[in-house]
Amino acid sequence: MGNSQQPLLLSDDVFYLESTLPAGMTISEYKRSRPRRPSGWERLKELAGWAGVGARARHAGAPSKA
């Protein structure tokens, strides 16, 4: 077998991705700027109608300062 070199082939494929990120903003910066998503437990409490129950229960059981 001879020492034949194959020519370098360049791909003609072009990848285009449309995004709503402002120009110059990194994905990390964008993620940090978004509001925090509720956890799975918080979503379950909200679905069950228990949103905020934990905070109210803690305050209800606290001894009053008279």
N, C-alpha and C positions, 0 to 999 in steps of 0.2 A: 504494500500500500504506500502511496506517495504522501508527501506532506502537503496536502491541499488545504488551503485556507478558504473558509466560507465567508462571503461578504457579510458585513454587519447589516442586519435588517432592522429598520425602524418601524415601529408600529404606527399605523394610521388611526388607531382608535383614539377617540377624544372622550374624556369624561367630564360631564357638566353637572353641577349640583346647584340648584337654586335654593337660596336660604333667606331667611328674614333677619339674620344677624347683621347688625350695622357693620359697615366696612371698617376694618382695623380692630374689631373686638374679637377676642379669643373665645372659644367655647367655654372655658373655665370662668371667664369674666361674665359671660352671659348667664351661666348657671347660677353664679353667686348673686346676680342682680334679680333673679326671679324669686317670687315668694316661696317660702318653704311649704312643701306638700305635707299634709297630715299623715301620720303613721297609720299603719293598718289598724292598730288598736284604737286610735282616735276616730278613724272612719267607722269602725264597728260601734263604738259608743254613740256616735252621732246617728247612725242608722237605728239604733235601739232607743234613741231619745234620751240618752244619758249624758249628752254633752254638757260639761261643766258640773256634773254631779260630784265628782271627786273634790273639787275646790269647795263647794258648798258644804259637803259633809264634813270636811276637815274643820271649817269654821264653826259649824253647828255644834261639834263635840268639844270645842275648846272652852276651857273654863273662863267665865267672864271676870273682868277685873273691876271690882266695885270699890 
